[in-house]
């Protein structure tokens, strides 16, 4: 089940290198059409068309699937076309909240009820998972580490409500919390308020199902931080994906940004 970004292509290449066939669901508004060159066949759907997805997979004998790539919040509002199965799923969720993790868990349960097991999205790409330690040439300063510690606590508290994964702080002051706008816009908003030396913290949510929606950073994250003169980034080891790690580090070093990866 392919969303946006580069992760679906990375997954498809890794799967095909192992001699596997790839049957893909493309989401209108998010999936890059060029991904079609890396799959054996595909079906385009609007977000929420569960029955079309399940029928597509079952007709092809699919017993294992992954969710790779993000679904933008804009898609959730503009291209959401829930079928009867999804409407009933939402009804069962009731007023307990419809955050990303809760919705994805519920969707995974629906697939597994159809005999389709949802596997971790990192099944064939373990090298993308962030290792612990310093990931930049420059270590964080004492002030940046203090903000990292503070931001970590705030990010974990935010995650308990299944709202977002990113926090921007400076000198012990929270400047931005991620909601529906996504990480890049959160960094722009918080970094713009700080003017410089903002610290960005991105972590997994407590109890998050890491089969899908794992926090992700890449060169673009560093470029956005550089635009607002943010100075340091803290991410979580074993629970964060880093795309193009060498390129990511080179961009951080060029911008003078300290990147630390902390154990859970």
C-alpha positions, 0 to 999 in steps of 0.5 A: 500500500503505497503512499507518498515520498521515496520510501515506496520505491526503496521498498519495491526495489528491495523486494524485487531484488529478492525475486518477489512480485509486487502488487501495489495499491496507489493512493490518489493525491500521494503516490508517485505514478513513476512507481509503476515502473517498479511494480508488477501491477497496480490499482489506483484508489481513493483513500478509504476504499478498503474493499477495492484494496482487499479484492485486488490483493485477494485476486492475486493471492497476496497473503502479506502486505506492507504500508510504505510511504505517507498519506498527507493530511490534505489527502485525508480531507480532499480524497477521502472516500470511505466505503461501507467497511471503513465507515463501520470501522470508524463507527467502532472507533467512536469518540476515542480519537482518530490519530494516525496510529489508531487508524492504521492499527484499525486498518491493519486489523481489517486486512488481517481479518481478510487473511492478509498479514501486515508486515513491518515496512522495514522488512527488506530495508533494515539499513534505513533504521537509524543507529544510536549515536552522533550522526553529524560531524559537530556534537550538540552544545550543552544548551542544545542538549538541554533543549533536546532533553526538554523537547524529548519529554514534550514529544513523548507527551504529545505522542501519547495523544496520537497527535504528532511526532515533532517538537521545536524548542529553544531555551526551554520554550516550546515553539511548535508542536506537530499536528496535521501540517507535518514535520517540515511545516512544524519546523518552519513555524517553530524555527521562524519564531526562534529566528535561529538556534531552534532545536528539533526533536522527532520521536516515535509515539509511546506504544506506536505500532512500528509496522507503519508510520515510523518517524522519518527524516532525510536531506529535506529535513536538514534543508528545512532546518537550515532555512530557519537557522535551526541548529540541532536535531534529536531523533530516536534510534531503532525507531526512525528511518533515515533516507540517504544517510550519507547525503543526510549527514553531508547536508547536516555538516554543511549547514552546521547542524548537530544530529544526535540519535538517542536510544529509546 
